[in-house]
Amino acid sequence: MATRHFVDHRNVKLLAGAGGKGACTFHSEPRKEWGGPDGGNGGDGGNIIIKVDLQVKSLAQVAPVYKGDNGDSGGSKNCYGRNASSTYIAVPVGTVVKEQGKTVSDLSQHNQEYVAVFGGAGGKGNRFFLSNENRAPMTATLGERGQERVLQLELRTMAHAGLVGFPNAGKSSLLRAISNARPAVAAYPFTTLNPHVGIVNYRDHEQVAVADIPGIICGAHLNRGLGISFLRHIERCRFLLFVLDLSSPEPWTQLQQLRYELDQYEPGLTHRPHAIVANKMDLPGARGNLEALRGHVAHRVIPVSALTGQNTEELILHLRELYDGYLQTHGQGSGQDMPTR
């Protein structure tokens, strides 16, 4: 089966359908030669609607140009032209629609729709212009042109938790260990070039979505490396898991640098509920670094080994605590900005 690359940004040009033209005809039948005008109106042009579809995970299938269908022309015997059907563009949950950099719609719910451009109104047939003063109008109008816009579509991953860490910190391996996601894993930086979202399933059938945010480097807020194109995925995560490589010297400096990059991109981003995941505990020197790390930070540190699966149960349970705390704070049924699977 052919696969598409993950695409999180698209520029699209939209041209709605034009209205059909009105007809200029006169009724005629035997022994009724002057039956009067009977030209019908044209149909309306088709709208173009952006609609959220849970089955769509990327903007890869979004075409650069869309043109709506035109309405049918009016006919004789007062027949109106058929209105054109709307054209739908399927996008993933979490798509933001912008025009000239300004957000015009935030699509965060399944089946949510945004009418991006409206079709033109149908033209009027000469029957429309019949009056006592004008019993035989010869006037019929053309349909109006449809709206035209250029929009930018941006996808922000909808996940409850975001795994944040420098390249090769083991985020992809960790996501494999705790969820059903299967991202590519290798021992070199920038293995993950696309955000992966995994689902952690609990016995009470609750599900928590976890996103592996691609590696951030120093200067990412200045768009270095993968830069801002992936920092924006963190905006939709309700809580964060800072993944540190405990085999490296002074791993607490990684945490300081990560917090700096996030706060430079969006002030206060690191104030969201979070936990510190001390990964690669199976490697030499990690045990000593763990005690030193705990002396440098006040937040909870969860030591794990994504490779061996050591202590991943504690991480999964703490993830649920963060999720339940989020529900208590924001309300179970609001659904306003809840990530949706």
C-alpha positions as CSV (number, residue, x, y, z in Angstrom):
1,M,0.0,0.0,0.0
2,A,1.4,3.4,-0.9
3,T,2.2,5.7,2.0
4,R,2.2,9.4,2.2
5,H,4.6,11.6,4.1
6,F,3.2,13.4,7.1
7,V,2.4,17.0,6.1
8,D,1.4,19.5,8.7
9,H,1.2,22.7,6.6
10,R,-0.6,23.5,3.3
11,N,-1.4,26.6,1.3
12,V,-4.7,26.2,-0.6
13,K,-6.4,28.3,-3.2
14,L,-10.1,28.0,-3.1
15,L,-12.6,29.2,-5.8
16,A,-16.2,28.5,-5.1
17,G,-18.6,27.7,-7.9
18,A,-20.3,30.4,-10.0
19,G,-24.1,30.6,-10.1
20,G,-25.9,29.4,-13.2
21,K,-27.3,32.0,-15.7
22,G,-31.0,32.8,-15.8
23,A,-33.1,31.9,-18.9
24,C,-34.8,34.3,-21.2
25,T,-37.7,32.3,-22.8
26,F,-41.4,32.8,-23.5
27,H,-44.2,30.3,-23.2
28,S,-45.7,29.2,-26.4
29,E,-48.3,26.6,-27.3
30,P,-51.1,26.2,-29.9
31,R,-53.8,28.9,-29.6
32,K,-51.8,30.6,-26.8
33,E,-49.2,32.5,-28.8
34,W,-48.4,35.2,-26.1
35,G,-48.1,33.1,-23.0
36,G,-45.6,35.4,-21.4
37,P,-42.1,35.0,-20.0
38,D,-41.2,31.6,-18.4
39,G,-37.4,31.7,-18.1
40,G,-36.3,30.2,-14.7
41,N,-33.5,31.3,-12.4
42,G,-30.1,29.7,-12.4
43,G,-28.9,27.5,-9.5
44,D,-26.4,28.6,-6.9
45,G,-22.7,27.7,-7.1
46,G,-21.2,25.2,-4.8
47,N,-19.5,26.1,-1.5
48,I,-16.2,24.7,-0.5
49,I,-16.2,23.4,3.1
50,I,-13.3,22.3,5.3
51,K,-14.4,19.4,7.5
52,V,-12.7,17.4,10.2
53,D,-12.4,13.6,9.7
54,L,-11.0,11.4,12.4
55,Q,-9.7,9.0,9.8
56,V,-7.4,11.6,8.3
57,K,-4.1,12.0,10.1
58,S,-2.2,14.4,7.9
59,L,-2.6,17.2,5.4
60,A,-0.8,15.2,2.7
61,Q,-4.0,14.6,0.7
62,V,-5.0,18.3,0.6
63,A,-4.6,19.6,-2.9
64,P,-3.1,23.1,-3.6
65,V,-6.2,24.3,-5.6
66,Y,-9.9,23.5,-5.2
67,K,-12.7,24.8,-7.5
68,G,-16.3,24.4,-6.6
69,D,-19.0,23.2,-9.1
70,N,-21.1,25.8,-11.0
71,G,-24.8,25.9,-10.7
72,D,-27.0,24.8,-13.6
73,S,-28.6,27.3,-15.9
74,G,-32.3,28.0,-15.7
75,G,-34.6,26.7,-18.3
76,S,-38.0,27.4,-20.0
77,K,-41.3,26.6,-18.4
78,N,-40.1,28.3,-15.2
79,C,-37.6,25.5,-14.5
80,Y,-35.0,26.5,-12.0
81,G,-31.4,25.4,-12.4
82,R,-30.0,22.9,-9.9
83,N,-27.9,24.2,-7.1
84,A,-24.3,22.8,-7.2
85,S,-23.2,20.4,-4.4
86,S,-20.6,21.6,-1.9
87,T,-17.0,20.4,-2.2
88,Y,-15.6,19.0,1.0
89,I,-11.9,19.1,2.1
90,A,-11.2,16.4,4.7
91,V,-8.6,17.5,7.4
92,P,-7.4,16.0,10.6
93,V,-8.5,17.0,14.1
94,G,-6.5,20.0,15.3
95,T,-6.3,21.8,12.0
96,V,-6.0,25.6,12.2
97,V,-7.2,27.6,9.2
98,K,-5.4,30.9,8.7
99,E,-5.7,33.8,6.2
100,Q,-2.7,36.1,5.9
101,G,-1.4,34.8,9.2
102,K,-4.6,35.4,11.1
103,T,-6.5,32.5,12.5
104,V,-10.1,32.3,11.1
105,S,-11.1,28.8,12.3
106,D,-9.8,26.3,14.8
107,L,-11.1,22.8,13.9
108,S,-10.8,20.7,17.1
109,Q,-13.9,18.5,17.0
110,H,-14.8,15.5,14.8
111,N,-17.2,16.5,11.9
112,Q,-16.7,20.2,12.7
113,E,-17.1,22.3,9.5
114,Y,-15.9,25.6,8.3
115,V,-17.4,27.1,5.1
116,A,-14.3,28.6,3.6
117,V,-15.8,30.1,0.4
118,F,-19.5,30.6,-0.6
119,G,-20.7,29.8,-4.1
120,G,-22.2,32.6,-6.3
121,A,-25.9,33.2,-6.4
122,G,-27.8,32.0,-9.5
123,G,-28.8,34.5,-12.2
124,K,-32.4,35.6,-12.6
125,G,-34.6,34.4,-15.5
126,N,-36.9,36.8,-17.4
127,R,-39.9,35.5,-15.4
128,F,-38.4,37.2,-12.4
129,F,-38.7,40.6,-14.1
130,L,-42.4,40.3,-15.0
131,S,-44.4,43.2,-13.7
132,N,-47.6,45.2,-14.6
133,E,-45.4,47.8,-16.3
134,N,-43.3,45.2,-18.2
135,R,-45.4,42.2,-19.5
136,A,-42.7,40.9,-21.8
137,P,-39.3,41.4,-20.1
138,M,-36.3,40.4,-22.2
139,T,-33.9,40.7,-19.3
140,A,-32.0,37.7,-17.8
141,T,-28.9,37.9,-15.6
142,L,-25.8,35.9,-15.4
143,G,-24.9,34.1,-12.2
144,E,-22.5,35.7,-9.7
145,R,-19.0,34.5,-9.4
146,G,-18.0,32.4,-6.3
147,Q,-15.8,33.7,-3.6
148,E,-12.0,33.2,-3.9
149,R,-9.6,32.9,-1.0
150,V,-6.0,31.7,-0.3
151,L,-5.8,30.0,3.1
152,Q,-3.1,28.4,5.1
153,L,-3.9,25.1,6.9
154,E,-1.7,24.1,9.9
155,L,-2.0,20.9,11.8
156,R,-1.2,20.9,15.5
157,T,-1.1,17.4,16.9
158,M,-4.0,16.8,19.2
159,A,-2.5,14.8,22.1
160,H,-2.9,14.9,25.9
161,A,0.8,14.5,26.6
162,G,3.9,15.5,24.7
163,L,7.2,13.8,24.9
164,V,9.8,16.6,24.8
165,G,13.5,16.0,24.5
166,F,16.7,16.5,22.6
167,P,17.5,14.2,19.6
168,N,18.3,10.6,20.5
169,A,16.9,11.0,24.0
170,G,14.9,7.8,23.4
171,K,11.4,9.4,23.0
172,S,10.5,7.1,20.1
173,S,11.5,4.0,22.0
174,L,9.6,5.2,25.0
175,L,6.5,5.7,23.0
176,R,6.8,2.2,21.6
177,A,7.2,0.9,25.2
178,I,4.0,2.5,26.6
179,S,1.6,2.7,23.7
180,N,0.4,1.1,20.5
181,A,2.5,3.5,18.3
182,R,5.3,2.0,16.3
183,P,7.7,4.9,15.3
184,A,11.0,4.2,13.6
185,V,13.9,3.9,16.1
186,A,17.6,4.2,15.4
187,A,20.8,5.4,17.1
188,Y,21.3,8.7,15.3
189,P,19.7,12.2,15.7
190,F,16.5,13.3,14.0
191,T,15.2,9.7,13.4
192,T,11.7,11.1,14.1
193,L,10.9,13.7,11.4
194,N,7.2,13.6,12.0
195,P,5.1,13.7,15.2
196,H,3.9,10.2,16.2
197,V,0.8,9.8,18.4
198,G,0.3,6.7,20.4
199,I,-2.6,5.7,22.6
200,V,-2.1,4.3,26.1
201,N,-5.0,2.1,27.0
202,Y,-6.1,1.5,30.6
203,R,-8.2,-1.2,32.2
204,D,-11.2,1.0,32.7
205,H,-11.1,1.7,28.9
206,E,-9.8,5.2,29.3
207,Q,-7.4,6.2,26.6
208,V,-4.6,8.8,26.8
209,A,-2.9,10.1,23.6
210,V,0.8,10.7,23.8
211,A,2.7,12.6,21.1
212,D,6.4,12.1,20.3
213,I,7.5,15.6,19.5
214,P,10.5,15.5,17.1
215,G,13.9,16.4,18.6
216,I,14.4,20.0,19.7
217,I,17.9,21.5,19.6
218,C,19.4,24.6,21.1
219,G,18.1,27.6,19.1
220,A,14.9,25.8,18.0
221,H,12.8,28.8,18.9
222,L,14.9,30.7,16.3
223,N,13.8,28.0,13.8
224,R,17.1,26.1,13.9
225,G,17.0,22.4,13.2
226,L,13.4,21.3,12.9
227,G,12.6,24.5,14.7
228,I,9.2,26.1,15.0
229,S,7.5,23.7,12.5
230,F,7.5,21.1,15.4
231,L,7.5,23.4,18.4
232,R,3.9,24.3,17.5
233,H,2.8,20.7,18.1
234,I,3.6,21.2,21.8
235,E,1.0,24.0,22.0
236,R,-1.9,21.5,22.0
237,C,-0.4,19.1,24.6
238,R,-2.1,19.5,28.0
239,F,0.9,18.2,29.9
240,L,4.5,17.5,29.1
241,L,7.0,14.6,29.7
242,F,10.6,15.9,29.6
243,V,12.7,12.9,28.4
244,L,16.3,13.1,29.5
245,D,19.2,10.9,28.5
246,L,20.7,9.7,31.8
247,S,23.7,8.3,30.2
248,S,25.0,11.7,29.2
249,P,27.0,13.9,31.6
250,E,25.0,16.4,33.7
251,P,21.5,15.5,32.3
252,W,19.9,18.3,34.3
253,T,21.5,20.8,31.8
254,Q,19.3,19.1,29.1
255,L,16.2,20.0,31.2
256,Q,17.3,23.6,31.6
257,Q,17.9,24.0,27.8
258,L,14.6,22.4,27.0
259,R,12.7,24.7,29.3
260,Y,14.5,27.7,27.8
261,E,13.6,26.7,24.2
262,L,9.9,26.1,25.1
263,D,9.5,29.4,27.1
264,Q,11.2,31.4,24.3
265,Y,8.7,30.0,21.8
266,E,5.7,30.5,24.1
267,P,6.1,32.1,27.5
268,G,4.6,29.9,30.3
269,L,4.7,26.7,28.2
270,T,6.8,24.9,30.8
271,H,4.4,25.9,33.6
272,R,1.9,23.2,32.3
273,P,1.7,20.0,34.4
274,H,4.8,17.9,33.7
275,A,7.0,15.1,34.8
276,I,10.7,14.4,34.2
277,V,11.4,11.0,32.6
278,A,15.0,9.8,33.3
279,N,15.5,7.4,30.4
280,K,18.3,4.9,29.5
281,M,18.7,3.7,33.1
282,D,20.2,0.5,31.7
283,L,23.4,2.3,30.6
284,P,26.5,2.7,32.8
285,G,26.6,5.8,34.9
286,A,22.9,6.4,34.8
287,R,22.3,5.4,38.4
288,G,24.7,8.0,39.7
289,N,23.3,10.7,37.4
290,L,19.8,9.9,38.7
291,E,20.7,10.9,42.3
292,A,22.4,14.0,41.1
293,L,19.4,15.0,38.9
294,R,17.1,14.6,41.8
295,G,19.3,17.1,43.7
296,H,18.9,19.7,41.0
297,V,15.1,19.5,40.4
298,A,12.0,19.8,42.6
299,H,9.6,17.9,40.3
300,R,9.1,14.2,40.3
301,V,11.7,12.2,38.4
302,I,10.6,8.8,37.0
303,P,13.5,6.5,36.1
304,V,12.8,4.2,33.1
305,S,14.5,2.2,30.5
306,A,12.6,2.2,27.2
307,L,14.9,-0.5,25.9
308,T,14.2,-3.1,28.7
309,G,10.8,-1.8,29.8
310,Q,12.1,-1.2,33.3
311,N,9.7,0.9,35.4
312,T,7.4,1.9,32.5
313,E,4.5,0.9,34.7
314,E,5.2,3.8,37.1
315,L,5.3,6.2,34.1
316,I,2.0,4.9,32.7
317,L,0.3,5.3,36.1
318,H,1.7,8.8,36.6
319,L,0.5,9.6,33.1
320,R,-3.0,8.7,34.2
321,E,-2.7,10.9,37.3
322,L,-1.8,13.9,35.1
323,Y,-4.7,13.1,32.8
324,D,-7.2,12.7,35.7
325,G,-5.9,16.0,37.1
326,Y,-6.5,17.7,33.8
327,L,-10.1,16.4,33.6
328,Q,-10.8,17.7,37.1
329,T,-9.4,21.1,36.2
330,H,-11.1,21.5,32.9
331,G,-14.3,19.5,33.3
332,Q,-15.1,16.1,31.8
333,G,-17.8,17.2,29.5
334,S,-16.6,20.6,28.1
335,G,-14.8,19.1,25.2
336,Q,-13.7,22.5,24.1
337,D,-10.0,21.8,23.7
338,M,-9.9,18.1,24.6
339,P,-7.7,16.1,22.3
340,T,-9.7,13.7,20.3
341,R,-8.5,10.4,19.1
